[in-house]
Amino acid sequence: MTKILVILLFLGSFTQSIAQDDKDSLRIELVKYATSFTGVRYQYGGVTSKGFDCSGFLYHSYRNFNFKVPRTSSGYAAHGKKITLAEAKPGDVIVFTGTNPKIRKPGHVGIVLSNEAGSLVFIHASSSKKHSGVVRTELNKSNYQARFLYIKNVIHE
């Protein structure tokens, strides 16, 4: 009886490990897919590779992997699991205020690419004149740091 219990416990942890590996692989594929759009122009209301707005870029990227995500940045307030900045992994959603950081409501979103050694890098569709279109941005070296609200895990662990 004890041997059966040990085997069942082992199989349970093994399948949990496989499930985590699948999610990690999915995160990597999602990030690869999202980065393939680097340089695509910004287009208000855009959801295709002809042009994206910030939430349209996320909508397009996550839908490619059959995730149902909000079409608007404000929709992320009620979607996904809120996690800390330190817990952010590639494929998580980073949520910011709009251009006015004093209004502490979601107004811009991106996808976390990496979070190593205190340096979080994300990809997003930016409407700024200086860096317009789908671009990579390092959080700590940008004005987005003041606009940061939270991270959302939409690839539930």
Backbone as a printed PyTorch tensor [residue, N CA C, xyz], in Angstrom:
tensor([[[  0.8180,  -1.1920,   0.0000],
         [  0.0000,   0.0000,   0.0000],
         [  0.8660,   1.2620,   0.0000]],

        [[  1.9560,   1.2340,   0.7820],
         [  2.8390,   2.3960,   0.8400],
         [  3.5180,   2.6310,  -0.5030]],

        [[  3.8710,   1.5300,  -1.1870],
         [  4.5140,   1.6640,  -2.4980],
         [  3.5660,   2.3370,  -3.4900]],

        [[  2.3110,   1.9710,  -3.4450],
         [  1.3220,   2.5620,  -4.3550],
         [  1.1810,   4.0580,  -4.0740]],

        [[  1.1490,   4.4120,  -2.8030],
         [  1.0310,   5.8160,  -2.4310],
         [  2.2420,   6.6100,  -2.9140]],

        [[  3.4260,   6.0520,  -2.7440],
         [  4.6490,   6.7140,  -3.1970],
         [  4.6200,   6.8880,  -4.7140]],

        [[  4.1950,   5.8630,  -5.4310],
         [  4.1110,   5.9370,  -6.8930],
         [  3.1050,   7.0120,  -7.3130]],

        [[  1.9610,   7.0540,  -6.6670],
         [  0.9460,   8.0630,  -6.9970],
         [  1.4580,   9.4800,  -6.7240]],

        [[  2.1600,   9.6580,  -5.6160],
         [  2.7330,  10.9700,  -5.3120],
         [  3.7710,  11.3650,  -6.3560]],

        [[  4.6000,  10.4050,  -6.7670],
         [  5.6110,  10.6650,  -7.7850],
         [  4.9610,  11.0510,  -9.1070]],

        [[  3.9470,  10.3030,  -9.5180],
         [  3.2590,  10.6010, -10.7790],
         [  2.5840,  11.9620, -10.7320]],

        [[  2.0120,  12.2980,  -9.5960],
         [  1.3710,  13.6070,  -9.4440],
         [  2.3620,  14.7410,  -9.6050]],

        [[  3.5290,  14.6200,  -8.9750],
         [  4.5310,  15.6820,  -9.0990],
         [  5.1380,  15.6980, -10.4940]],

        [[  5.2400,  14.5360, -11.1330],
         [  5.7750,  14.4500, -12.4880],
         [  4.8520,  15.1590, -13.4770]],

        [[  3.5410,  14.9000, -13.3840],
         [  2.6040,  15.5470, -14.3070],
         [  2.5220,  17.0430, -14.0340]],

        [[  2.6890,  17.4570, -12.7780],
         [  2.7130,  18.8820, -12.4600],
         [  3.9280,  19.5300, -13.1090]],

        [[  5.0550,  18.8320, -13.0820],
         [  6.2790,  19.3280, -13.6940],
         [  6.1120,  19.4620, -15.2050]],

        [[  5.4840,  18.4760, -15.8310],
         [  5.2400,  18.5350, -17.2720],
         [  4.3290,  19.7160, -17.5960]],

        [[  3.2860,  19.8960, -16.8040],
         [  2.3600,  21.0070, -17.0410],
         [  3.0970,  22.3410, -16.9580]],

        [[  4.0060,  22.4940, -15.9910],
         [  4.7750,  23.7280, -15.8580],
         [  5.6930,  23.9100, -17.0560]],

        [[  6.3380,  22.8240, -17.5180],
         [  7.1930,  22.8990, -18.6990],
         [  6.3990,  23.3410, -19.9190]],

        [[  5.1730,  22.8370, -20.0630],
         [  4.3120,  23.2390, -21.1790],
         [  4.0070,  24.7310, -21.1150]],

        [[  3.7160,  25.2410, -19.9250],
         [  3.4150,  26.6650, -19.7720],
         [  4.6450,  27.5110, -20.0640]],

        [[  5.8210,  27.0510, -19.6200],
         [  7.0540,  27.7800, -19.9050],
         [  7.3220,  27.8100, -21.4090]],

        [[  7.0990,  26.6880, -22.0890],
         [  7.2690,  26.6340, -23.5490],
         [  6.2870,  27.5670, -24.2410]],

        [[  5.0660,  27.5810, -23.7530],
         [  4.0410,  28.4570, -24.3130],
         [  4.4440,  29.9190, -24.1480]],

        [[  4.9770,  30.2690, -22.9960],
         [  5.4370,  31.6370, -22.7580],
         [  6.5270,  32.0200, -23.7600]],

        [[  7.4620,  31.1050, -23.9870],
         [  8.5580,  31.3620, -24.9260],
         [  8.0130,  31.5590, -26.3390]],

        [[  7.0910,  30.7020, -26.7520],
         [  6.4950,  30.8200, -28.0910],
         [  5.7050,  32.1200, -28.2330]],

        [[  4.9770,  32.4930, -27.2030],
         [  4.2120,  33.7390, -27.2270],
         [  5.1420,  34.9370, -27.4000]],

        [[  6.2330,  34.9530, -26.6460],
         [  7.1930,  36.0500, -26.7270],
         [  7.8360,  36.0970, -28.1140]],

        [[  8.1850,  34.9510, -28.6660],
         [  8.7550,  34.9060, -30.0250],
         [  7.7700,  35.4780, -31.0340]],

        [[  6.5240,  35.0600, -30.9130],
         [  5.4870,  35.5270, -31.8300],
         [  5.3150,  37.0410, -31.7120]],

        [[  5.2200,  37.5310, -30.4920],
         [  5.0340,  38.9710, -30.2770],
         [  6.2100,  39.7710, -30.8290]],

        [[  7.4340,  39.2990, -30.6050],
         [  8.6060,  40.0470, -31.0800],
         [  8.7160,  40.0270, -32.6010]],

        [[  8.0500,  39.0870, -33.2520],
         [  8.0850,  39.0610, -34.7250],
         [  7.3910,  40.2880, -35.3230]],

        [[  6.6350,  41.0210, -34.5120],
         [  5.9400,  42.2180, -34.9920],
         [  6.7070,  43.5090, -34.6920]],

        [[  7.9310,  43.3870, -34.1850],
         [  8.7410,  44.5680, -33.9010],
         [  8.8300,  45.4300, -35.1600]],

        [[  8.5420,  46.7080, -34.9950],
         [  8.6060,  47.6390, -36.1210],
         [  7.2810,  47.8820, -36.8250]],

        [[  6.2710,  47.0550, -36.5530],
         [  4.9540,  47.2870, -37.1600],
         [  4.4290,  48.6290, -36.6480]],

        [[  3.8220,  49.3980, -37.5300],
         [  3.3980,  50.7590, -37.1810],
         [  2.2710,  50.7850, -36.1590]],

        [[  2.1800,  51.9020, -35.4550],
         [  1.0770,  52.1300, -34.5240],
         [ -0.1370,  52.5730, -35.3260]],

        [[ -1.2830,  52.0010, -35.0120],
         [ -2.5430,  52.4260, -35.6220],
         [ -3.6310,  52.3420, -34.5650]],

        [[ -4.2340,  53.4690, -34.2550],
         [ -5.3000,  53.4940, -33.2630],
         [ -6.4000,  52.5180, -33.6720]],

        [[ -6.7730,  51.6230, -32.7660],
         [ -7.8110,  50.6270, -33.0480],
         [ -7.3180,  49.4280, -33.8350]],

        [[ -6.0220,  49.3930, -34.1760],
         [ -5.4760,  48.3210, -35.0040],
         [ -5.2920,  47.0100, -34.2680]],

        [[ -5.6410,  45.9090, -34.9450],
         [ -5.4920,  44.5680, -34.3630],
         [ -4.8220,  43.6000, -35.3350]],

        [[ -4.1910,  44.1180, -36.3920],
         [ -3.5410,  43.2510, -37.3740],
         [ -2.1040,  43.7090, -37.5950]],

        [[ -1.3520,  42.9010, -38.3130],
         [  0.0440,  43.2280, -38.5940],
         [  0.1800,  44.4420, -39.5150]],

        [[ -0.9260,  44.9750, -40.0030],
         [ -0.8770,  46.2280, -40.7730],
         [ -0.7500,  47.4270, -39.8360]],

        [[ -1.0830,  47.2280, -38.5630],
         [ -0.9760,  48.2810, -37.5610],
         [ -1.6980,  47.8830, -36.2890]],

        [[ -1.0840,  48.2090, -35.1440],
         [ -1.6440,  47.8490, -33.8400],
         [ -1.7520,  49.0730, -32.9480]],

        [[ -2.7630,  49.0730, -32.0730],
         [ -2.6800,  49.9200, -30.8870],
         [ -2.2220,  48.9850, -29.7670]],

        [[ -2.0040,  49.5020, -28.5650],
         [ -1.3820,  48.6690, -27.5240],
         [ -2.2110,  47.4420, -27.1820]],

        [[ -3.4920,  47.6270, -26.9290],
         [ -4.3180,  46.4760, -26.5480],
         [ -4.6170,  45.5820, -27.7450]],

        [[ -4.6610,  46.1540, -28.9360],
         [ -4.8490,  45.3540, -30.1490],
         [ -3.6690,  44.4290, -30.3900]],

        [[ -2.4650,  44.9040, -30.0580],
         [ -1.2580,  44.0840, -30.1770],
         [ -1.3290,  42.8870, -29.2350]],

        [[ -1.7270,  43.1230, -27.9840],
         [ -1.8720,  42.0210, -27.0330],
         [ -2.9910,  41.0860, -27.4510]],

        [[ -4.1020,  41.6490, -27.8560],
         [ -5.2560,  40.8590, -28.2930],
         [ -4.8400,  39.9140, -29.4240]],

        [[ -4.1490,  40.4510, -30.4180],
         [ -3.6950,  39.6510, -31.5620],
         [ -2.7090,  38.5610, -31.1130]],

        [[ -1.7470,  38.9360, -30.2840],
         [ -0.7010,  37.9920, -29.8550],
         [ -1.2620,  36.8550, -29.0130]],

        [[ -2.0670,  37.1660, -28.0070],
         [ -2.6160,  36.1260, -27.1300],
         [ -3.6690,  35.2740, -27.8330]],

        [[ -4.4660,  35.8910, -28.6980],
         [ -5.4960,  35.1290, -29.4170],
         [ -4.8570,  34.0880, -30.3400]],

        [[ -3.6630,  34.3600, -30.8260],
         [ -2.9590,  33.3850, -31.6580],
         [ -2.7040,  32.0870, -30.8920]],

        [[ -2.6630,  32.1670, -29.5660],
         [ -2.4480,  30.9980, -28.7130],
         [ -3.7230,  30.6130, -27.9560]],

        [[ -4.8560,  31.0560, -28.4790],
         [ -6.1920,  30.7180, -27.9560],
         [ -6.4720,  31.2260, -26.5460]],

        [[ -5.8540,  32.3280, -26.1660],
         [ -6.1670,  32.9730, -24.8950],
         [ -7.2040,  34.0530, -25.1420]],

        [[ -8.2150,  34.0760, -24.3050],
         [ -9.2270,  35.1290, -24.3880],
         [ -8.7750,  36.2700, -23.4900]],

        [[ -8.4380,  37.3770, -24.1010],
         [ -7.9750,  38.5470, -23.3590],
         [ -8.8230,  39.7580, -23.7530]],

        [[ -8.8270,  40.7810, -22.9080],
         [ -9.6120,  41.9770, -23.2210],
         [ -9.1090,  42.6840, -24.4790]],

        [[ -9.9930,  43.3820, -25.1340],
         [ -9.6230,  44.1710, -26.3100],
         [ -9.1410,  45.5680, -25.9180]],

        [[ -9.4140,  45.9820, -24.6940],
         [ -8.9890,  47.3080, -24.2410],
         [ -8.0290,  47.1980, -23.0620]],

        [[ -7.1760,  48.1890, -22.9130],
         [ -6.2370,  48.1730, -21.7810],
         [ -6.9830,  48.2440, -20.4490]],

        [[ -8.0920,  48.9540, -20.4040],
         [ -8.8580,  49.0450, -19.1520],
         [ -9.4400,  47.6940, -18.7420]],

        [[ -9.6460,  46.8060, -19.7060],
         [-10.1800,  45.4770, -19.4180],
         [ -9.2600,  44.6210, -18.5670]],

        [[ -7.9630,  44.9540, -18.5380],
         [ -7.0160,  44.1600, -17.7530],
         [ -7.1530,  44.4050, -16.2510]],

        [[ -7.8910,  45.4320, -15.8560],
         [ -8.1220,  45.6670, -14.4260],
         [ -8.8420,  44.4760, -13.7980]],

        [[ -9.7190,  43.8370, -14.5650],
         [-10.5160,  42.7160, -14.0450],
         [-10.1230,  41.3760, -14.6590]],

        [[ -9.0250,  41.3380, -15.4090],
         [ -8.6540,  40.1070, -16.1060],
         [ -7.2640,  39.6490, -15.6710]],

        [[ -7.1070,  38.3560, -15.4630],
         [ -5.8170,  37.8010, -15.0860],
         [ -5.5740,  37.8850, -13.5860]],

        [[ -4.4630,  37.2980, -13.1800],
         [ -4.0820,  37.2640, -11.7620],
         [ -2.9920,  38.3050, -11.5240]],

        [[ -3.2440,  39.2290, -10.6120],
         [ -2.2650,  40.2640, -10.3040],
         [ -1.0890,  39.6320,  -9.5660]],

        [[  0.1310,  39.9320, -10.0250],
         [  1.3500,  39.4340,  -9.3870],
         [  2.3080,  40.6050,  -9.1870]],

        [[  3.3540,  40.3780,  -8.4100],
         [  4.3220,  41.4480,  -8.1560],
         [  5.2690,  41.5930,  -9.3410]],

        [[  5.9190,  42.7230,  -9.3830],
         [  6.9110,  42.9840, -10.4240],
         [  8.0210,  41.9350, -10.3740]],

        [[  8.4310,  41.5450,  -9.1760],
         [  9.4890,  40.5430,  -9.0150],
         [  9.0710,  39.1750,  -9.5570]],

        [[  7.7660,  38.8820,  -9.5510],
         [  7.2590,  37.5920, -10.0280],
         [  7.0250,  37.5560, -11.5390]],

        [[  7.1370,  38.6870, -12.2010],
         [  6.8270,  38.7650, -13.6330],
         [  7.7090,  37.8370, -14.4520]],

        [[  7.0590,  37.1400, -15.3960],
         [  7.7520,  36.2190, -16.2970],
         [  7.4530,  36.6190, -17.7350]],

        [[  8.2800,  36.1520, -18.6680],
         [  7.9560,  36.3950, -20.0710],
         [  6.5380,  35.9100, -20.3830]],

        [[  5.7990,  36.7500, -21.0930],
         [  4.4270,  36.4100, -21.4500],
         [  3.3840,  37.0210, -20.5410]],

        [[  3.8060,  37.5690, -19.3960],
         [  2.8560,  38.2560, -18.5280],
         [  2.5240,  39.6200, -19.1280]],

        [[  1.4270,  40.2010, -18.6710],
         [  0.9850,  41.5140, -19.1540],
         [  1.4300,  42.5790, -18.1620]],

        [[  2.0450,  43.6390, -18.6720],
         [  2.4180,  44.7770, -17.8380],
         [  1.4250,  45.9000, -18.1380]],

        [[  0.8820,  46.4810, -17.0740],
         [ -0.1940,  47.4670, -17.2100],
         [  0.2770,  48.8230, -16.6740]],

        [[ -0.0180,  49.8610, -17.4510],
         [  0.3800,  51.2290, -17.1230],
         [ -0.8350,  52.1540, -17.1310]],

        [[ -0.6330,  53.3450, -16.5780],
         [ -1.6340,  54.3930, -16.7430],
         [ -1.5780,  54.8560, -18.1960]],

        [[ -2.5060,  55.7240, -18.5560],
         [ -2.4100,  56.3960, -19.8480],
         [ -1.2830,  57.4160, -19.7750]],

        [[ -1.2820,  58.3830, -20.6540],
         [ -0.1790,  59.3460, -20.6960],
         [ -0.1140,  60.2530, -19.4690]],

        [[ -1.1980,  60.3590, -18.7200],
         [ -1.1900,  61.1430, -17.4830],
         [ -1.0380,  60.1930, -16.2910]],

        [[  0.1710,  60.1140, -15.7130],
         [  0.3990,  59.1670, -14.6150],
         [ -0.3840,  59.4790, -13.3430]],

        [[ -0.9770,  60.6730, -13.2530],
         [ -1.7680,  61.0210, -12.0680],
         [ -3.1170,  60.3080, -12.0700]],

        [[ -3.5790,  59.9170, -13.2390],
         [ -4.8330,  59.1620, -13.3450],
         [ -4.4610,  57.6860, -13.2720]],

        [[ -4.6140,  57.0870, -12.1050],
         [ -4.1060,  55.7430, -11.8220],
         [ -5.0660,  54.6490, -12.2780]],

        [[ -5.4430,  54.7020, -13.5580],
         [ -6.2830,  53.6740, -14.1680],
         [ -5.5660,  53.1430, -15.4050]],

        [[ -5.7950,  51.8680, -15.7720],
         [ -5.1350,  51.3130, -16.9530],
         [ -5.4030,  52.1340, -18.2110]],

        [[ -4.3170,  52.3980, -18.9320],
         [ -4.4260,  53.1310, -20.1830],
         [ -3.4400,  52.6530, -21.2250]],

        [[ -2.5430,  51.7330, -20.8270],
         [ -1.5390,  51.2090, -21.7600],
         [ -1.0970,  49.8340, -21.2630]],

        [[ -0.8030,  48.9270, -22.1990],
         [ -0.3860,  47.5640, -21.8470],
         [  0.7490,  47.0930, -22.7480]],

        [[  1.5000,  46.1230, -22.2360],
         [  2.5680,  45.4950, -22.9960],
         [  2.7450,  44.0550, -22.5400]],

        [[  3.6640,  43.3580, -23.1880],
         [  3.9710,  41.9640, -22.8610],
         [  5.3900,  41.8980, -22.3060]],

        [[  5.5520,  41.2780, -21.1450],
         [  6.8770,  41.1150, -20.5450],
         [  7.7040,  40.1800, -21.4250]],

        [[  8.9130,  40.6370, -21.7880],
         [  9.8470,  39.8040, -22.5520],
         [ 10.8470,  39.1260, -21.6350]],

        [[ 11.3470,  39.8670, -20.6530],
         [ 12.3160,  39.3050, -19.7070],
         [ 12.2680,  40.1060, -18.4140]],

        [[ 12.7400,  39.4660, -17.3530],
         [ 12.7780,  40.1070, -16.0390],
         [ 13.9480,  39.5080, -15.2750]],

        [[ 15.1380,  40.0320, -15.5570],
         [ 16.3500,  39.4760, -14.9630],
         [ 17.1860,  40.5790, -14.3360]],

        [[ 17.7580,  40.2690, -13.1990],
         [ 18.6700,  41.1780, -12.4950],
         [ 18.0660,  42.5660, -12.3140]],

        [[ 16.7890,  42.6050, -11.9730],
         [ 16.1310,  43.8810, -11.7190],
         [ 15.8370,  44.7100, -12.9480]],

        [[ 15.9650,  44.1070, -14.1190],
         [ 15.7110,  44.8290, -15.3620],
         [ 14.5920,  44.1450, -16.1370]],

        [[ 13.4220,  44.7630, -16.1410],
         [ 12.2820,  44.2050, -16.8640],
         [ 12.1970,  44.8520, -18.2440]],

        [[ 12.0960,  44.0130, -19.2730],
         [ 11.9590,  44.4780, -20.6540],
         [ 10.6040,  44.0210, -21.1590]],

        [[  9.8960,  44.9180, -21.8320],
         [  8.5820,  44.5770, -22.3650],
         [  8.4610,  45.0530, -23.8060]],

        [[  7.4930,  44.5020, -24.5180],
         [  7.2010,  44.8930, -25.8960],
         [  5.7770,  45.4290, -25.9230]],

        [[  5.5810,  46.4730, -26.7190],
         [  4.2690,  47.1220, -26.7530],
         [  4.1320,  47.9320, -28.0340]],

        [[  2.9150,  48.3000, -28.3560],
         [  2.6560,  49.1960, -29.4840],
         [  2.5700,  50.6050, -28.9130]],

        [[  3.5460,  51.4190, -29.2560],
         [  3.6600,  52.7660, -28.7080],
         [  3.1780,  53.8000, -29.7170]],

        [[  2.4980,  54.8120, -29.2040],
         [  2.0370,  55.8980, -30.0700],
         [  2.9330,  57.1320, -29.9620]],

        [[  4.0250,  57.0280, -29.2020],
         [  4.8900,  58.2010, -29.0210],
         [  5.5570,  58.5780, -30.3450]],

        [[  5.8040,  59.8600, -30.5070],
         [  6.4400,  60.3330, -31.7480],
         [  7.8720,  59.8150, -31.8590]],

        [[  8.5370,  59.6820, -30.7170],
         [  9.9410,  59.2650, -30.6960],
         [ 10.1100,  57.7690, -30.9850]],

        [[  9.2210,  56.9410, -30.4510],
         [  9.3280,  55.4840, -30.6040],
         [  7.9740,  54.9070, -30.9930]],

        [[  7.4920,  55.2300, -32.1640],
         [  6.1570,  54.7910, -32.5750],
         [  6.1860,  53.3800, -33.1460]],

        [[  5.1180,  52.6330, -32.8750],
         [  4.9830,  51.2780, -33.3910],
         [  5.3150,  50.2470, -32.3340]],

        [[  5.4810,  49.0040, -32.7690],
         [  5.8020,  47.9170, -31.8420],
         [  7.2910,  47.9890, -31.5160]],

        [[  7.5780,  48.2350, -30.2430],
         [  8.9530,  48.4410, -29.7820],
         [  9.1980,  47.7050, -28.4690]],

        [[ 10.4800,  47.4720, -28.1980],
         [ 10.9170,  46.9270, -26.9090],
         [ 11.3280,  48.1020, -26.0350]],

        [[ 11.0080,  48.0020, -24.7470],
         [ 11.3530,  49.0790, -23.8170],
         [ 11.8180,  48.4670, -22.5060]],

        [[ 12.8780,  49.0400, -21.9480],
         [ 13.3400,  48.6270, -20.6250],
         [ 12.6430,  49.5210, -19.6010]],

        [[ 11.9160,  48.9150, -18.6900],
         [ 11.0940,  49.6580, -17.7350],
         [ 11.9010,  50.6940, -16.9610]],

        [[ 13.0490,  50.2960, -16.4270],
         [ 13.8390,  51.1840, -15.5670],
         [ 14.4940,  52.3400, -16.3090]],

        [[ 14.5390,  52.2660, -17.6380],
         [ 15.1920,  53.3170, -18.4220],
         [ 14.1800,  54.0650, -19.2850]],

        [[ 12.9700,  54.2060, -18.7610],
         [ 11.9230,  54.8510, -19.5600],
         [ 10.9790,  55.6370, -18.6620]],

        [[ 10.1670,  56.4660, -19.2860],
         [  9.1580,  57.2010, -18.5150],
         [  7.9900,  56.3010, -18.1200]],

        [[  7.9920,  55.0680, -18.5890],
         [  6.9250,  54.1320, -18.2200],
         [  7.0100,  53.7260, -16.7520]],

        [[  8.1710,  53.8620, -16.1460],
         [  8.3230,  53.4780, -14.7400],
         [  7.3440,  54.2610, -13.8530]],

        [[  7.1690,  55.5460, -14.1170],
         [  6.2440,  56.3730, -13.3260],
         [  4.7870,  56.0090, -13.6010]],

        [[  4.5410,  55.3940, -14.7530],
         [  3.1740,  55.0370, -15.1400],
         [  2.8080,  53.5970, -14.7850]],

        [[  3.7580,  52.8310, -14.2700],
         [  3.5370,  51.4160, -13.9590],
         [  2.4210,  51.2470, -12.9320]],

        [[  1.4910,  50.3170, -13.2170],
         [  0.4220,  49.9800, -12.2690],
         [  0.6180,  48.5940, -11.6770]],

        [[  0.6830,  47.5710, -12.5490],
         [  0.8250,  46.2000, -12.0590],
         [  1.1210,  45.2430, -13.2060]],

        [[  1.4000,  43.9950, -12.8030],
         [  1.6140,  42.8850, -13.7380],
         [  0.4280,  41.9450, -13.6040]],

        [[ -0.0230,  41.4020, -14.7270],
         [ -1.0960,  40.4020, -14.7110],
         [ -0.6050,  39.1300, -15.3940]],

        [[ -0.8470,  38.0080, -14.7240],
         [ -0.5760,  36.6980, -15.3150],
         [ -1.8660,  36.2450, -15.9880]],

        [[ -1.8460,  36.1490, -17.2990],
         [ -3.0200,  35.6600, -18.0280],
         [ -2.8060,  34.2220, -18.5040]],

        [[ -1.5890,  33.7080, -18.2630],
         [ -1.2680,  32.3030, -18.5330],
         [ -1.2240,  31.6460, -17.1590]],

        [[ -2.3890,  31.3720, -16.6090],
         [ -2.5000,  30.9610, -15.2020],
         [ -1.6230,  29.7680, -14.8710]],

        [[ -0.9200,  29.9240, -13.7590],
         [ -0.0090,  28.8710, -13.2710],
         [ -0.7730,  27.8180, -12.5130]]])
